[in-house]
Amino acid sequence: MSVVVSTASLSAADRVERWREAVSRAFVPLDVDLLEEDPSPGRIVSDRLGAMRVAHVQAGPQVVRRSKRLIAQDGKEFLILTLQRSGTAIKEQDGRESLIRPGEFSISDSSRLLRKKVEGEFRFVSFQFPRRDLRVRDGDLRAMTATAFSGREGTSAVVASCFASMAREAASLDDSVGRQMAATAIDLLALLINERCGRFAPQAPETAAATLVRVKDHILRNLCDPDLSPPAIAAAHHMSVRYLHRMFQLEGTTVGGWIRTQRLERCRRDLLRSPALGLGVAAVARSWGFVSPSHFSRAFRAAYGVTPREWQMHGPAGEAAQR
């Protein structure tokens, strides 16, 4: 469930302290200076994907710092990838200063000095995760912090697309799916850093992860298509069907099984909302690519232990009653 913090209902005086507290809770302890006499309202919406925290942030002009005092105080080693949505930010770390524009992203390391300044209203999405989860050399990471990565071309565009998709789905993702998506996104980021530092290896696990990210993103964008199939997916990515199956086998699943799981999860979510929308079970199933109502019903019961109708009427309570 998303955690929402907003200062909109507070007086200007109360917004300052509340916002400082909210920023440090959402990320790591930071010194925050608001640059307006009458501070604009701020809002943070946070979700968890395993050890990763996803936060949608919007606020007014400010400067944030990670000082030696705060680093020594908590000793936390997190990385934060930030996708800039609107407004521009000046970020400083490891001897670099970069202007981060809308559509670009950057990486920060909580274990080292950091300064970030935003002079106007802004929106961004951040992804905070343990430093140890990113398997790259420390020197290579230092070379990439406070760097503006384009979200429009090359490998960095694939990274931006993957993290952006994850941000859109974060609130509704099943815990196990969320953890897997977060791990895959971090592997893709490692690929980008290795590539930028001249360590690109075509056979490295991160490379296979990058290809799998693109394939899964394609599948998720086409889940509602009943004709979605391994041959069609392989053709769209210029690979053999055999190689496509092999990638999913290495994850302990199949192409068809992964598609079915994603469709069922979305049907499971939408069935709880369907009565209010006047939709029946069959309509929800069709909206996510299930052609046969009987096949959908069997697959749903096999996955969750209740029929679609029982889940629609009773939700988690009906599921518990079957155990």
Secondary structure, DSSP 8 states (H G I E B T S, - for coil): --EEEE-TTS-HHHHHHHHHHHHHHHSS--EEEE--SS----EEEEEEETTEEEEEEEE-SEEEEE-HHHHHHH---EEEEEEEEES-EEEEETTEEEEE-TTEEEEEETTS-EEEEE-S-EEEEEEEEEGGGS-S-HHHHHTTTT--EESSSHHHHHHHHHHHHHHHHGGG--HHHHHHHHHHHHHHHHHHHHHHTT---TTSHHHHHHHHHHHHHHHHHTTT-TT--HHHHHHHTT--HHHHHHHHHTTTS-HHHHHHHHHHHHHHHHHHHHHHHT--HHHHHHHTT---HHHHHHHHHHHHSS-HHHHHHHTHHHHHHT-
